Amino acid sequence: MTAQGGDNPQAGISFVCLAMVCITVNDTIVKQLSDTYALHQIVFTRAAIGLALCLVIIQFEGGLRTLKTRRPGLHFLRGLCLVAANMMFFAALATLPLADVTALFFVAPLFITLLSIPVLGEKVGIRRLSAVLVGFVGVLIMLRPGDALFGGQGMDGPDRLTLLLPVGAAFAYACMQVLTRKLGVASTAAAMTVYLQCVFILVSL
């Protein structure tokens, strides 16, 4: 498959891998801090640091004028999706083992595949849809009470709503990613990140 319309799959894959390393480090730190600090404090501090860094990066992408957008509402909605995803994910980290939360969160690519059809108008073949179906079956198995993933503790293990936290986070994250693809045509990465951090700060305040 050749790259079209400015797409660069190799660079995209490299950035995704680097991002996953950073996200893993971030999740581990959040897990360590969750016993001492309130969730909104962690979110506010992380967003403030991220906003400061992005404002520096923007200076190399054309300055503050790159923040102009014709879709402020869509940017705000994207920010709310990520806020919801982070809140549910961090809450899950505070109550469930990190490995279990990460395993359940891997349903996110399945949601992204399905959402890309109505939101982006992309075509998904029968083989990919079959893979998505198999993936969802796997998640249902992981959510089953008494499953070996949670030590077969039955009623003594995490309740169903707690187990649904990382799944809900995955859905909100998928919505954010699809909106990122939609908005990325006219906005720089740094500009979109600035809007995200502003929403984080607003909500955490």
C-alpha positions as CSV (number, residue, x, y, z in Angstrom):
1,M,0.0,0.0,0.0
2,T,1.4,3.4,-1.0
3,A,1.1,6.6,1.0
4,Q,-1.4,9.1,-0.5
5,G,-2.5,12.6,0.4
6,G,0.6,13.2,2.5
7,D,0.2,10.1,4.6
8,N,3.4,8.5,6.0
9,P,2.7,5.1,7.5
10,Q,6.3,4.5,8.6
11,A,6.5,7.8,10.5
12,G,3.0,7.3,11.9
13,I,3.9,3.8,13.3
14,S,7.1,5.2,14.8
15,F,5.2,8.0,16.6
16,V,2.6,5.6,17.9
17,C,5.3,3.3,19.3
18,L,7.0,6.3,21.0
19,A,3.7,7.6,22.3
20,M,2.8,4.2,23.8
21,V,6.1,4.2,25.7
22,C,5.3,7.7,27.1
23,I,1.8,6.7,27.9
24,T,3.0,3.6,29.8
25,V,5.4,5.7,31.9
26,N,2.6,8.2,32.5
27,D,0.2,5.4,33.7
28,T,2.8,3.9,36.0
29,I,3.4,7.3,37.6
30,V,-0.4,7.9,38.0
31,K,-0.7,4.5,39.6
32,Q,2.0,5.5,42.1
33,L,0.5,8.9,42.9
34,S,-3.1,7.8,43.2
35,D,-2.7,6.8,46.8
36,T,-1.5,10.2,47.8
37,Y,-3.1,12.8,45.5
38,A,-6.7,13.4,44.4
39,L,-7.4,12.5,40.7
40,H,-8.2,16.1,39.7
41,Q,-4.9,17.3,41.2
42,I,-2.9,14.8,39.1
43,V,-4.9,15.8,36.0
44,F,-4.4,19.5,36.6
45,T,-0.6,19.2,37.2
46,R,-0.1,17.0,34.1
47,A,-2.2,19.3,31.9
48,A,-0.4,22.5,33.2
49,I,3.0,20.9,32.3
50,G,1.7,19.7,28.9
51,L,0.3,23.2,28.1
52,A,3.6,24.9,28.9
53,L,5.5,22.5,26.6
54,C,3.0,22.9,23.8
55,L,3.1,26.7,23.9
56,V,6.9,26.4,23.4
57,I,6.5,24.0,20.5
58,I,3.9,26.2,18.8
59,Q,6.5,28.9,18.5
60,F,8.2,26.7,15.9
61,E,5.0,26.0,14.0
62,G,4.0,29.5,13.3
63,G,3.2,31.1,16.7
64,L,-0.2,31.6,18.4
65,R,-1.9,32.2,15.1
66,T,-1.9,28.5,14.5
67,L,-4.4,28.2,17.3
68,K,-7.1,29.8,15.1
69,T,-9.8,27.3,14.2
70,R,-13.2,27.3,12.5
71,R,-14.3,24.3,14.7
72,P,-13.9,25.4,18.4
73,G,-16.9,23.3,19.4
74,L,-15.4,20.1,17.9
75,H,-12.1,20.8,19.6
76,F,-13.9,21.2,22.9
77,L,-15.8,18.0,22.3
78,R,-12.6,16.2,21.5
79,G,-11.1,17.5,24.8
80,L,-14.1,16.4,26.8
81,C,-13.8,12.9,25.3
82,L,-10.1,12.7,26.4
83,V,-11.0,14.1,29.8
84,A,-13.6,11.4,30.3
85,A,-11.2,8.7,29.0
86,N,-8.5,9.8,31.4
87,M,-10.8,10.2,34.4
88,M,-12.2,6.7,34.0
89,F,-8.8,5.2,33.2
90,F,-7.1,6.8,36.2
91,A,-10.0,5.8,38.4
92,A,-9.5,2.2,37.2
93,L,-5.8,2.4,37.9
94,A,-6.5,3.4,41.5
95,T,-8.7,0.4,42.1
96,L,-7.5,-2.4,39.7
97,P,-4.1,-3.9,38.9
98,L,-2.2,-2.0,36.1
99,A,-2.0,-5.1,33.9
100,D,-5.7,-5.8,34.1
101,V,-6.6,-2.2,33.3
102,T,-4.3,-2.1,30.3
103,A,-5.6,-5.4,29.0
104,L,-9.2,-4.2,29.1
105,F,-8.3,-0.9,27.6
106,F,-7.0,-2.7,24.5
107,V,-10.6,-2.7,23.2
108,A,-9.9,0.9,22.1
109,P,-8.7,0.0,18.6
110,L,-11.9,-2.0,18.1
111,F,-14.0,1.0,18.9
112,I,-11.8,3.2,16.6
113,T,-12.4,0.8,13.7
114,L,-16.1,0.8,14.2
115,L,-16.4,4.6,14.7
116,S,-14.3,5.3,11.6
117,I,-17.1,4.1,9.4
118,P,-19.9,6.6,10.4
119,V,-17.6,9.5,11.4
120,L,-14.8,9.4,8.8
121,G,-16.6,7.5,6.1
122,E,-13.9,4.8,5.9
123,K,-14.6,1.4,4.5
124,V,-13.9,-1.6,6.7
125,G,-13.8,-5.0,5.1
126,I,-15.5,-8.2,6.3
127,R,-12.2,-9.6,7.6
128,R,-11.5,-6.5,9.8
129,L,-15.1,-6.6,11.1
130,S,-14.7,-10.3,11.9
131,A,-11.5,-9.5,13.8
132,V,-13.4,-6.7,15.7
133,L,-16.1,-9.2,16.7
134,V,-13.5,-11.7,18.0
135,G,-11.9,-8.9,20.0
136,F,-15.2,-8.0,21.6
137,V,-15.8,-11.6,22.5
138,G,-12.4,-11.6,24.2
139,V,-13.3,-8.5,26.3
140,L,-16.6,-10.2,27.3
141,I,-14.7,-13.2,28.5
142,M,-12.4,-10.9,30.5
143,L,-15.4,-9.2,32.1
144,R,-17.0,-12.4,33.2
145,P,-17.3,-12.7,37.0
146,G,-14.9,-15.2,38.5
147,D,-12.7,-15.2,35.4
148,A,-9.1,-16.3,36.0
149,L,-7.9,-12.8,35.0
150,F,-9.1,-11.6,38.4
151,G,-8.0,-14.6,40.4
152,G,-11.4,-16.3,40.3
153,Q,-12.5,-14.4,43.4
154,G,-16.1,-14.2,42.4
155,M,-18.0,-11.9,44.7
156,D,-14.8,-10.9,46.5
157,G,-13.2,-9.6,43.3
158,P,-13.9,-6.2,41.5
159,D,-17.5,-5.4,40.9
160,R,-18.8,-5.1,37.3
161,L,-19.0,-1.3,37.2
162,T,-15.3,-1.1,38.3
163,L,-14.4,-3.5,35.5
164,L,-16.3,-1.4,33.0
165,L,-14.2,1.7,33.8
166,P,-11.3,0.9,31.4
167,V,-13.8,-0.2,28.8
168,G,-15.6,3.1,29.0
169,A,-12.3,4.9,28.9
170,A,-11.4,3.0,25.7
171,F,-14.7,4.1,24.1
172,A,-14.1,7.8,25.0
173,Y,-10.5,7.5,23.9
174,A,-11.7,6.1,20.5
175,C,-14.0,9.0,20.0
176,M,-11.1,11.4,20.7
177,Q,-8.9,9.6,18.2
178,V,-11.5,9.7,15.5
179,L,-12.0,13.4,16.1
180,T,-8.3,13.9,16.0
181,R,-8.2,12.4,12.5
182,K,-11.1,14.6,11.4
183,L,-9.5,17.8,12.8
184,G,-5.9,17.0,11.9
185,V,-6.5,18.0,8.3
186,A,-6.6,21.7,9.2
187,S,-4.9,21.9,12.6
188,T,-1.4,21.2,13.8
189,A,-0.6,18.6,16.4
190,A,0.6,21.2,18.9
191,A,-2.5,23.3,18.4
192,M,-4.8,20.4,19.0
193,T,-2.8,19.5,22.1
194,V,-3.1,23.0,23.5
195,Y,-6.9,22.8,23.2
196,L,-6.8,19.4,25.0
197,Q,-4.8,20.7,27.9
198,C,-7.0,23.8,28.3
199,V,-10.1,21.5,28.6
200,F,-8.2,19.4,31.1
201,I,-7.3,22.5,33.2
202,L,-10.9,23.8,33.0
203,V,-12.5,20.6,34.1
204,S,-9.9,19.9,36.9
205,L,-10.3,23.4,38.3
